[in-house]
Each structure stands twice: as C-alpha cells, then as structure tokens.
C-alpha cells in the first residue's frame, strides 16, 4: 500500500535484531490509519512492537501533507478534514477520515496503543530484549557511577509513581549487570521521560487505559 515493497520480503523483527547484535540501537516508527487498517490494527501493532528490541517506538496517525498524491486522492474521495496545520504536532491529530473505522476509533485506538507500549513494564521488557541481544565485551568493563543527569532522571521517574519507581530501580540494576550499556540505557531513559512528558502535556497519558489487555472498546 505504501509502495515499500522491500518490507514484504524480510521479517522486520529479525532484521532489527541483526543491528542490535552488532551494537547498533534502533529507533522505529509506526503509523496507523492506512486504508487497510481496521480496528484490529492497534493490537496487531502492539504485539509486533512487543517482539522488538526497540525501547523507543515512535507511533503516529497517518496524515496527508499538502502537495502529495495521498492528499490529492483523499480530497477526491471526500476524506479530508481539518486544516493544513495538522494539529501543530499533537500525536492524536490527523486530517484524514480512515476507511475501515471511524475517526473516533482511530484516535482512541492510537491513544490505547501509546499507553500500552509506554507502560513502564512494557518499556522495560524492550530494554531487556535490547540488552540480551547487544554484544558483550570480551574484556572486563569497569563499572561507572551514574552521572548527575542520570541521577536526575532516576529521581524524576521515582516521583512519577510506583511503576516508574520500579522501572528506575530495574534499569539501575541492569546497568550494573551490563556496564558496557550504561550510557545507552541512560539515554533510553532520557528518551522515555521525554515521551512521557509529551503524552502527559497533550492529555494522552492514561495508564488505566494502557492496563486494558484488549482494546475491545474499539468495536463500538
């Protein structure tokens, strides 16, 4: 549908694992709202992301920028809404009407997916997958103490809630076990705090919603 035919020939999870096994961290992007996406796409995306050694998953709704074939087609089909500002960066804003679900289902499904993927325990599971695949040093690695900014990140997480406090503790333990990954784990935590700030500032963060295992409310 997106003309990215190379993506049909490989298992993307296996390809990402090859990068991590060579010491390369991967940030991945995911889009929902394509014409073939129905209300089941959110659980399918969650299940796929859960397989990946990718702590930071950038999730957004499909938009149709001006001067693109997509925008031209959707305009001809009467499926454009809003204006060209596309919500000024709001992650739940789009200018398209989806084909196989309602606009409300698209927005609420994406909200559920973001809360599910960035629940502290889900984020830590992806960190563990990353650490498990990342190569180990053949030489002894000296443990380093957390930097001032890392201590601030741990403190910030600890103030967010019990689940976040456990995340900070678990990551600190993992960093002691894998000192070679100390810097990368700290950077992932910094990115996690940035994502959480964005979700909270845009009223997207609803941890109770993310605790729901199945987005059955999308069927309405």
PyMOL commands that set and color helices and strands:
alter all, ss='L'
color gray80, all
select helices_A, chain A and resi 5-8+12-21+41-50+69-76+86-89+103-117+120-133+148-160+162-177+179-201+207-210+216-219
alter helices_A, ss='H'
color red, helices_A
select strands_A, chain A and resi 28-32+57-61
alter strands_A, ss='S'
color yellow, strands_A
deselect
rebuild
show_as cartoon
